[in-house]
Amino acid sequence: MAKVLITSGPTREYLDPVRYLSNASSGRMGSALAEAFLAAGHEVRIVSGPVEIAYPPGCRVRFVTTTEEMLHAAIELFADCDGVIGAAAPCDFRPAARASDKIVKTGDDLYLRLVETPDILAALAAAKQGRWIVGFALETRDGPVRAMQKLQRKQCDLIILNHPPAIHSDRTEITAFTPDGAVLGTFIGSKTDAARAIYGWVERRLLH
Ligand code: C5P
């Protein structure tokens, strides 16, 4: 039995107490992956941003808001896991400053300075040791090339390429790439079945 960490859902970066930047992400893929791994008898820990879906009973979920919070929770939980699947869509930028009061309209344009947030999988890769990492890449162009660049940068053992129509949808179209650039498999269908396909690939290549 393996212990698997899944990051899931979006993160939020607030510019004032009521407004935030985020990514379009429902948490459905993370939830479906949790179901697939639980069904196969594995232990599942989830770190999730704010989502409306429910995660399956049987997995332990820690909810966070910002990318920085997701990073700290993921580092803590990864230490006790055999591998991680990065199904989250963390917000890559945050406002350089967060106003403590609601920003009021003045009639003028408002300019926001954004700074980059940490990359969670890349940070986990630095402490990877014998653990495995599965990443996702959602691309609008040059999918396979960009997915392989992400696989290398984040030291992934597998990367799952998907596409924008998957966002907030029950269906997805995925291709799994291995570190040598080979296509391990492809799948089109529900996220539930896609998660089972991903489980099969992970089981075959990474679980022992
Ligand atoms: O956003 P990007 O396309 O780089 O995401 C690719 C992979 O990296 C995904 O698995 C995502 O969960 C992960 N990621 C992350 N931390 C970020 C951005 C992305 O772990 N700040």
Boltz pocket constraint, residues with backbone or C-beta under 6 A from the ligand:
constraints:
  - pocket:
      binder: B
      contacts: [[A, 7], [A, 67], [A, 85], [A, 86], [A, 87], [A, 88], [A, 89], [A, 90], [A, 91], [A, 92], [A, 117], [A, 118], [A, 119], [A, 120], [A, 121], [A, 122], [A, 134], [A, 135], [A, 136], [A, 137], [A, 138], [A, 150], [A, 154]]
      max_distance: 6.0
